Amino acid sequence: MRRTLIIAVGILVALGITLIASGQSRVDIEVKEVGSDEGQVIIMLFDNADSFSNRTPVKRAVVPAKKGNVNHSFYDVQEGEYAVMVAHDKNKNNVIDKNFVGFPKEPVGASNMMRFGKPSFEKSKFKVGSSNIELEVRFMNN
């Protein structure tokens, strides 16, 4: 019985070390220059170009809008390439509203993007390794 307990504890310790060594990191995101307290800010984390273009994030958060800057952290992010997209969903309908031409009517932004161009995974991607990442994201059409 005692030997079984020692083996079980050893396995649990080994699993814990494996999880620590598996490259799980935290991605801290600061959404800059939110224009108002109206609505909510949607923050999406994507791990490939298809999920980015289809708007199917691996992690998603909705935080109350606050004039100025809004912060959120995604935990347990595996090593790899990612991109972040944000939207100021002013009317809280959980959709990025667009005009008749297809341009966003609400402010949107993406990692590594400034003021011009259509966001893409390739333009927006960044690497997550074994250490935590801090990102600033600005709206392109604020």
C-alpha positions as CSV (number, residue, x, y, z in Angstrom):
1,M,0.0,0.0,0.0
2,R,2.8,2.4,1.0
3,R,4.7,1.6,-2.2
4,T,1.7,2.3,-4.3
5,L,1.2,5.6,-2.7
6,I,4.9,6.5,-3.3
7,I,4.6,5.5,-7.0
8,A,1.4,7.6,-7.3
9,V,3.0,10.6,-5.8
10,G,6.0,10.2,-8.1
11,I,3.7,10.0,-11.2
12,L,1.9,13.2,-10.1
13,V,5.2,15.1,-9.5
14,A,6.4,14.0,-13.0
15,L,3.2,15.1,-14.6
16,G,3.5,18.5,-12.8
17,I,7.0,19.0,-14.1
18,T,5.9,18.0,-17.6
19,L,3.1,20.6,-17.5
20,I,5.5,23.3,-16.3
21,A,8.0,22.4,-19.0
22,S,5.3,22.2,-21.8
23,G,5.6,25.9,-22.6
24,Q,2.3,27.3,-21.3
25,S,2.6,31.0,-21.0
26,R,0.4,34.0,-20.3
27,V,-0.5,36.6,-22.9
28,D,-1.2,40.0,-21.4
29,I,-3.1,42.4,-23.7
30,E,-3.6,46.1,-23.3
31,V,-6.2,47.6,-25.6
32,K,-5.2,51.2,-26.0
33,E,-7.4,54.3,-26.5
34,V,-10.9,52.8,-26.0
35,G,-13.0,55.8,-27.0
36,S,-15.8,55.4,-24.5
37,D,-17.4,53.4,-21.7
38,E,-20.1,52.3,-24.1
39,G,-20.6,48.6,-24.6
40,Q,-17.8,46.0,-24.4
41,V,-14.4,45.1,-25.8
42,I,-14.1,41.7,-27.4
43,I,-10.6,40.2,-27.4
44,M,-9.9,37.2,-29.5
45,L,-6.7,35.0,-29.7
46,F,-6.1,33.0,-32.9
47,D,-3.6,30.2,-33.6
48,N,-3.7,30.0,-37.4
49,A,-4.8,31.9,-40.5
50,D,-8.0,29.9,-41.0
51,S,-9.3,30.6,-37.5
52,F,-8.3,34.3,-38.0
53,S,-10.2,34.7,-41.2
54,N,-13.2,32.6,-40.0
55,R,-13.2,34.5,-36.6
56,T,-13.1,31.3,-34.6
57,P,-10.6,32.1,-31.8
58,V,-8.9,29.5,-29.6
59,K,-9.5,31.9,-26.7
60,R,-12.0,34.8,-26.4
61,A,-12.8,37.3,-23.7
62,V,-15.5,40.0,-23.4
63,V,-14.7,42.8,-21.0
64,P,-16.6,46.0,-20.1
65,A,-15.5,49.0,-22.2
66,K,-13.7,51.7,-20.3
67,K,-12.6,54.9,-21.8
68,G,-8.8,54.8,-22.0
69,N,-7.2,51.4,-21.8
70,V,-8.6,47.9,-21.2
71,N,-6.5,45.0,-20.0
72,H,-7.0,41.2,-20.2
73,S,-4.8,38.2,-19.8
74,F,-5.1,34.8,-21.5
75,Y,-3.6,32.0,-19.4
76,D,-2.2,28.6,-20.4
77,V,-1.3,29.5,-23.9
78,Q,0.9,26.9,-25.6
79,E,4.1,27.7,-27.5
80,G,3.4,28.7,-31.1
81,E,2.3,31.5,-33.3
82,Y,-0.8,33.6,-32.5
83,A,-2.6,36.7,-33.5
84,V,-5.0,39.0,-31.5
85,M,-8.0,40.8,-32.8
86,V,-10.0,43.3,-30.8
87,A,-13.4,45.0,-31.3
88,H,-15.2,47.7,-29.4
89,D,-18.7,46.3,-29.5
90,K,-20.5,49.5,-28.6
91,N,-24.0,48.0,-28.9
92,K,-23.2,44.7,-27.1
93,N,-24.6,42.5,-29.8
94,N,-21.4,40.3,-29.9
95,V,-20.9,41.1,-33.6
96,I,-18.5,43.4,-35.4
97,D,-21.1,45.5,-37.2
98,K,-20.3,46.5,-40.8
99,N,-21.5,49.0,-43.3
100,F,-23.0,48.2,-46.7
101,V,-19.5,47.9,-48.3
102,G,-18.3,45.5,-45.5
103,F,-16.1,47.9,-43.6
104,P,-16.4,47.7,-39.8
105,K,-18.7,50.4,-38.3
106,E,-17.3,49.8,-34.8
107,P,-13.6,50.2,-33.9
108,V,-11.4,47.1,-34.6
109,G,-7.7,46.3,-34.2
110,A,-5.2,43.6,-34.4
111,S,-1.8,42.8,-33.0
112,N,1.1,44.4,-34.9
113,M,-1.3,46.5,-36.9
114,M,-1.4,50.3,-36.7
115,R,-3.8,52.4,-38.7
116,F,-4.0,51.0,-42.3
117,G,-4.6,47.8,-44.1
118,K,-6.8,44.8,-43.6
119,P,-5.8,42.7,-40.7
120,S,-4.5,39.2,-41.5
121,F,-2.9,36.4,-39.5
122,E,0.4,36.9,-41.3
123,K,0.5,40.6,-40.5
124,S,-0.7,40.2,-37.0
125,K,1.1,37.1,-35.8
126,F,3.6,36.9,-32.9
127,K,5.4,34.0,-31.2
128,V,4.6,32.7,-27.8
129,G,7.5,30.8,-26.2
130,S,8.2,29.8,-22.6
131,S,7.9,33.3,-21.2
132,N,4.9,35.6,-20.8
133,I,4.0,38.0,-23.6
134,E,2.8,41.6,-23.2
135,L,1.0,43.2,-26.2
136,E,-0.5,46.6,-26.9
137,V,-3.3,46.7,-29.4
138,R,-4.7,49.8,-30.9
139,F,-7.9,50.3,-32.9
140,M,-7.3,51.0,-36.5
141,N,-10.5,52.9,-37.2
142,N,-11.2,54.6,-33.9
